[in-house]
Amino acid sequence: MPEPGPTDPVTAPPVAAPAIADAEQRAAAYHEGAPDDLLNLATAVNVLLYEPLRDAVFARARVERDDLRYATPPYGPEPVRRGVARLLNRVTGGRVFWQDVFAATGVSGALECLAFALRDAGALRPGDRVLVPAPSWQGFPWCFGQRPGLHCVPVPLTGFELNLADVRRAYHAQPPRPRLLVLTNPANPLGVNHPRTTLEEIVRWAVEETDMHVISDEIYTFSQVDGASPAFTSVLSLDAYPWHTDRIHLVWGLAKDFGLTGFRIGFVVSRAAAVRRAMTGGTGRAPMAWFGPLDSLKAAYAGLLFDERTGTGEQWLPVRLMEQYRELLTGQYRAVSAELGKHPVPWVGRGTHRNPAQFLLLDLRRYLDRVPCRAGGAPPPLYPEIDPGEERLRRYVEDRARVLLLPGQMLSCPEPGYFRLCFTAYGRETMVRAARAIGEAVRELDRPPLSPPPGCC
């Protein structure tokens, strides 16, 4: 038998991390091949609820005979959809009907399903522009562009504050006019709840003065700390929603609030007839979720999570878990922010009562030109797309603090020097240690720099 060749699937080398388009997946792949002391704070992960979920859900899960069958319907069984509606109605004022909840493979899948549904309805066409206030999650271009064929247009926000003037200016600057506006609330990577008055103003303008549809990505709905200000407002609770239910849509999922990232369970919430028709199937077409269903095994876990027999009112399992999560998240945020503040490491919104969701957007712009030369020369960049100074600073923090941060330019930040830190990626003790290491690393950059040798990077 011949020896395996270089193209043999068993011996072929893994794909290099820089070849991975998505910034978070690239960081995760890079981290997997790195020494064990490197901490990945670049990928949005929430580990805080693992023990409660293990005891309440995972330990009770069993594979039954029916779990081996095809999941029917692919957009989720009725008990799960009822449970999602019941939980979301705690923040929407009872405006979610379970018949308008449709499961998909993650929130990214839910966003793509909405794009295709609106294309089928004629509300969108390939090449249409999508307004996305920035900085923003780096995955939106894949959700809307890679297969639906739409084009995301970042909307730089003045002072990092969502406002109608910037959104309106970006809308009128695009030829042809955008057909879709995507909001993220709480915001990623800013970690802030948008004020209700701002949301009301923007959404009302979008649906009454333009022909745009509005999608609100509310994947961090329950990632709220004590004292968050302003309070969270769901798009479905706005005064404009009852008058425009066919133009306003929501996505939510279990990845962030419940820490079930690997489960890839997301939900479309829409009362629009065109979206319902696309999600459930009809006119001779399969449901959108047929290509990325809530499979039977994940549905079994989700069924245990949303089981109505686990209690009522405040004692219902999802409600209890979200209350526990709020307490854990608040403690985690306070511990990490306090440690960063000792050095001090600035972040956007520091000193104000902002909701952090699971992130702090560190502002390290002052250190961009202070990174010392690396002995032996600079290694290949992990993020060659960004400003070289930002990549050097990212690499410096990796080397000195043994921490991976997500560069802000991968999140459409307007200038280099911002970095997103996910403070729910590890337990509190580990996160405080990481924050201390970051602080010590950047503090070194405040010392007078040594003269670089000739020809240094």
FENTAHU-V421537 format. One record per backbone hydrogen bond with DSSP energy under -1.0 kcal/mol. NH is the residue of the N-H (numbers start at 1). CO is the residue of the C=O. Records with the same first field share a line. If there is no record, write none. Layout:
NH = CO / CO
//
This chain:
8 = 5
12 = 8
19 = 16
20 = 17
26 = 22
27 = 23
28 = 24
29 = 25
30 = 26
31 = 27
32 = 28
34 = 31
38 = 35
39 = 402
41 = 404
45 = 43
47 = 424
50 = 47
53 = 49
54 = 50
55 = 51
56 = 52
57 = 53
58 = 53
59 = 54
60 = 57
68 = 65
69 = 66
76 = 73
81 = 77
82 = 78
83 = 79
84 = 80
85 = 81
86 = 82
87 = 83
88 = 84
89 = 85
90 = 87
91 = 88
100 = 97
101 = 98
102 = 268
103 = 75
104 = 266
106 = 104
110 = 106
111 = 107
112 = 108
113 = 109
114 = 110
115 = 111
116 = 112
117 = 113
118 = 114
119 = 115
120 = 116
121 = 117
122 = 119
123 = 118
124 = 118
127 = 149
128 = 125
130 = 151
131 = 180
132 = 153
134 = 155
136 = 411
140 = 137
143 = 139
144 = 140
145 = 141
150 = 144
151 = 128
153 = 130
155 = 132
157 = 134
160 = 157
161 = 158
167 = 163
168 = 164
169 = 165
170 = 166
171 = 167
172 = 168
173 = 169
174 = 171
179 = 129
181 = 213
182 = 131
183 = 215
185 = 217
187 = 192
191 = 187
199 = 195
200 = 196
201 = 197
202 = 198
203 = 199
204 = 200
205 = 201
206 = 202
207 = 203
208 = 204
209 = 205
213 = 179
214 = 247
215 = 181
216 = 249
217 = 183
218 = 251
221 = 218
223 = 220
224 = 222
228 = 225
237 = 234
238 = 235
244 = 241
247 = 244
249 = 214
250 = 269
251 = 216
252 = 267
254 = 265
260 = 254
263 = 260
264 = 261
266 = 104
267 = 252
268 = 102
269 = 250
270 = 100
276 = 272
277 = 273
278 = 274
279 = 275
280 = 276
281 = 277
282 = 285
285 = 282
288 = 278
290 = 287
291 = 288
294 = 74
295 = 293
299 = 295
300 = 296
301 = 297
302 = 298
303 = 299
304 = 300
305 = 301
306 = 302
310 = 307
311 = 308
315 = 312
316 = 313
320 = 316
321 = 317
322 = 318
323 = 319
324 = 320
325 = 321
326 = 322
327 = 323
328 = 324
329 = 325
330 = 326
331 = 327
332 = 328
333 = 329
334 = 330
335 = 331
336 = 332
337 = 333
338 = 334
339 = 335
340 = 336
341 = 337
343 = 340
345 = 340
348 = 361
350 = 347
352 = 349
354 = 352
359 = 356
360 = 421
362 = 360 / 419
363 = 346
364 = 417
367 = 364
368 = 365
370 = 367
377 = 374
386 = 383
391 = 387
392 = 388
393 = 389
394 = 390
395 = 391
396 = 392
397 = 393
398 = 394
399 = 395
400 = 396
401 = 397
402 = 398
404 = 39
406 = 420
408 = 418
410 = 407
411 = 408
413 = 408
419 = 362
420 = 406
421 = 360
422 = 41
423 = 358
431 = 427
432 = 428
433 = 429
434 = 430
435 = 431
436 = 432
437 = 433
438 = 434
439 = 435
440 = 436
441 = 437
442 = 438
443 = 439
444 = 440
446 = 443
447 = 444
456 = 453
//
